[in-house]
Amino acid sequence: MNIASLLATKSGPPITIRPEQSVREAIALLSRHTIGALVAVNAANTPVGIISERDIVREAARDEQVFARSVGDIMTRDVITGLPQDDLLSVANTMTEKRIRHLPVVDKGKLVGIVSLGDVVKAQRDKYLGEVETLETQILADKQ
Amino acid sequence: MGLLATPVAPLRVAIIGSGPAAFYTAEHLQRREDLAVEIDMFERLPTPFGLVRGGVAPDHQKIKSVVAAFDKTAADPRFQFYGYVEFGKDVTLADLREHYHQIVYATGAQTDRRMGIPGEDLRGSHPATEFVAWYNGHPDYQDCQFDLRQERVAVVGVGNVAVDVARILCRTPEELAATDISDRALDALKQSQVREVYMLGRRGPAQAAFTNPEIKELGELAGADIVVLPEEAQLDEPSRAALEKSPDRATQKKVEILRGYARRRPSGKPRRLILRFLVSPVELIGNAAGQITAMRLVKNELAATAAGTLRPKPTNTFEELPVSLVFRSVGYKGVPLPGVPFNDDWGVILNDKGRVLDPDTRRPVVGEYAAGWIKRGPTGVIGTNKPDAAETIVSMLEDLAQGATLRPAHPGREAAEVLIRQRQPNYVSYADWRRLDEIEVTRGRSQGRPRVKFVRVEEMLAALGR
């Protein structure tokens, strides 16, 4: 299974923010869409960073004025991205090892989706459930 | 609306398609004891089961045993099958909206993706899915021509469809004669001149999509020796490093099996099945008559990315494979349904947990849902459609609880039947299908085959006295 087939199960384009927007706006978006991270994109829809709940909590712990600061100020700039054709298992390994919870997916330089650790877990669960279901059906059929 | 889904006003659900996702959706709905529900299932062909009948390989009958579960679902008195009734033609979305509270699209992924290389449309180049549909007796594909007088064939891809096609091409007439392969395909394959079948993977042995049981089966064919080039069975450095870092038992086993094949000596069987890795077709070369004579391949190498995956990168090394028949199996996608929002990028109906979405507002379209491959894309095995359908049902029941269903003017079972009978007087019921099924099985019995399929719609209708 590759990332493209995971993105196919998502309802729409990823929620993004511009680096010049405020952290307050970022929090509002995270809350409204019940998600854990936003990809920061430039005018060409190319990812330039990512801002997660963690980034905000970390900054808030040392700066109570964080809400008024810009996303670009506190976001992670060194973003690891994936391609639609990347396989999910390798991506899952990387996310686990590098403790990344959100992986922006880029096609021809443009952001096309975002994969969260939750998406990966769900995809794995569905894969195993499906295999168990299939095997059970066949074993039951053998017994008849 | 408070009475909806109670015995006085059963929830009326239309399911479009009759493959695994369609039947699992019906089964989940029937199991809800708190729900009074009536399900009408619409199928374009007179015969049900989608890819279980038309996709699963004829030499893999055991996989088809899931049909027993579908029969049980169909036996429920609240279930009605309308075969040979095409959505968008015999009944439209507008018709369904007048007769059902909820509509579920479970139409699968019906077309293949293209390779996007020069020469792709030369004579002798085919989508693997068409070959599969042809040998499985799908009525739409019975007039396809595959020139099996050619001696060398390439199957592009190493997924399960590619494996099926390669295996069927390598089977002996005796092996095939014991299956439910279509008679026409059986005759053509008996005359087959095919000597060499190449399967081409763009990445290495460790990344190949086929499963270990599938690859083992290829090594046990009665009429074909399996060949793996020793240099391609060796793991390259990035693959070795990746496997060492996150050891996966199935992948290790797969590599082991393939290395074993690389050590094998040909035993002189009439055919050879050659698995190639780290190659991508870049061009199909034809002669003056427009017939393929060769395939140009580029050798790939794998490069590790920041995301931890290994991507194939073309090198400057090319080779020509002297093949004259090509089957491509590089992915599948769904076909848009008339009037239903579609996501072209991923080839699925635009949806959120099975709720069809309006492409402009991204809000759910009331009363419309998707399940199976048309919802999530072509991934997983038959059983994967069960949890998939369950997710769609959760959305359907949440919406029902919110009163967000269609308000059909004619929500009765009889009204729907009258409409369908008027639009398609020859519709095929489940009892009709069981008659066809019995005839097929009876015809097969005398030949020692699971069944001899009807492959033409006219034959099926005639057998039912229509």
Interface residues (C-beta under 8 A of the other chain):
Chain A: M1 A4 S5 L7 A8 T9 K10 S11 G12 I80 T81 G82 L83 Q85 D86 D87 L89 S90 V91 N93 T94 E97 L103 V112 R125 D126 K127 L129 G130 E131 V132 E133 T134 L135 E136 T137 Q138 A141 D142 Q144
Chain B: K62 I63 S65 V66 A68 A69 Q207 A242 K245 S246 D248 T305 A306 A307 G308 T309 L310 R311 N343 D345 W346 G347 V348 L350 N351 D352 K353 L357 R362 K375 R376 G377 P378 T379 G380 V381 I382 G383 T384 N385 K386 P387 D388
